[in-house]
Amino acid sequence: MIRRARVLVLSLVVGLAGCGKSSNVTAPPNAPAQWTRASGISGNVNCTAIAVSGSTFLGGTVGAGVFRSTDGGPTWARFGTGPMSSENVPALAAIGTTLLAGSTTTGVWKYPL
């Protein structure tokens, strides 16, 4: 706990040291960002969890298991097979080469990334 507190304090000090220096601030682009619908997920699927492993994004859903994007988000496909393919997945964690998925009914599962 003490180590976390020291890291937080150091982060705050370093962050505050740069405040007020206009050379450290960059302006956003003139055109506002726009949301675009991702492809590969049919119907109305609710996403309840997101995990990231490198450039791979994983999304846990309500009743549709886990979906994966390997291109930064524009396209998605169902990830994995078996009992998790139709589960409610409100919790995901990517640890090394393993995905941990928490289901609301059948517990915690792991799957290789």
C-alpha positions in Angstrom: 0.0 0.0 0.0 2.9 2.4 0.8 4.5 1.7 -2.6 1.2 2.5 -4.4 0.9 5.8 -2.4 4.5 6.7 -3.3 3.9 6.0 -7.0 0.7 8.1 -6.9 2.4 11.0 -5.2 5.3 10.8 -7.7 2.8 10.7 -10.6 1.0 13.8 -9.2 4.3 15.7 -8.7 5.6 14.9 -12.2 2.2 15.7 -13.7 1.9 19.0 -11.9 5.4 20.0 -12.8 4.3 20.3 -16.4 1.2 22.3 -15.7 1.2 25.9 -17.0 3.7 25.2 -19.8 1.9 25.8 -23.0 4.6 23.9 -25.0 3.3 20.7 -23.4 -0.3 21.1 -24.5 -1.5 20.2 -27.9 -4.7 21.3 -29.5 -7.2 18.7 -30.7 -7.8 18.5 -34.4 -10.3 20.9 -36.0 -12.7 18.1 -37.0 -14.5 16.5 -34.1 -14.2 12.7 -33.6 -17.2 10.6 -34.7 -18.5 7.3 -33.5 -18.8 4.6 -36.0 -20.7 1.3 -35.6 -18.4 -1.8 -35.5 -19.1 -4.6 -37.8 -19.1 -8.4 -37.1 -21.7 -8.3 -34.3 -25.1 -9.0 -35.5 -28.2 -7.8 -33.7 -28.3 -5.7 -30.6 -25.6 -7.1 -28.4 -24.9 -5.4 -25.1 -21.2 -5.2 -24.1 -20.5 -5.5 -20.4 -16.7 -5.8 -20.2 -13.7 -4.9 -22.2 -10.2 -6.3 -22.0 -7.1 -5.4 -24.0 -4.1 -7.6 -24.9 -1.6 -5.7 -27.1 -3.6 -4.7 -30.2 -6.4 -7.2 -29.5 -9.6 -6.0 -27.9 -12.0 -8.4 -26.2 -15.6 -7.7 -25.2 -17.8 -9.6 -22.8 -21.5 -9.5 -23.7 -24.9 -10.3 -22.3 -25.9 -13.7 -23.5 -23.5 -13.8 -26.5 -20.2 -14.8 -24.9 -17.0 -13.0 -25.9 -16.2 -11.1 -29.1 -12.7 -10.2 -30.3 -11.3 -7.5 -32.5 -7.7 -7.8 -33.9 -7.8 -4.6 -35.9 -8.3 -2.1 -33.1 -12.1 -2.2 -33.0 -13.6 -1.7 -36.5 -14.5 -5.4 -36.9 -15.4 -8.0 -34.3 -16.0 -11.8 -34.4 -17.1 -14.3 -31.8 -14.2 -15.6 -29.8 -13.9 -19.1 -28.6 -16.3 -22.0 -28.6 -18.1 -24.2 -26.1 -20.0 -23.3 -22.9 -18.9 -19.6 -22.9 -20.3 -18.8 -26.4 -23.8 -18.0 -25.1 -23.0 -16.8 -21.6 -23.4 -13.4 -19.8 -19.8 -12.2 -19.4 -19.6 -9.2 -17.1 -15.9 -9.6 -16.3 -12.8 -10.1 -18.5 -9.1 -10.0 -17.8 -6.3 -10.6 -20.3 -3.2 -11.8 -18.5 -0.2 -12.7 -20.7 -1.5 -15.2 -23.2 -4.6 -16.2 -21.3 -8.1 -14.6 -21.2 -10.1 -15.0 -18.0 -13.8 -14.6 -18.4 -16.3 -14.4 -15.5 -19.8 -15.7 -16.2 -22.9 -14.8 -14.2 -24.0 -18.5 -14.1 -21.0 -20.9 -14.6 -18.1 -19.2 -12.8 -14.7 -18.2 -14.2 -13.2 -19.7 -17.4 -9.9 -19.4 -19.1 -9.1 -19.4 -22.8 -5.7 -19.0 -24.7 -5.3 -15.8 -26.6 
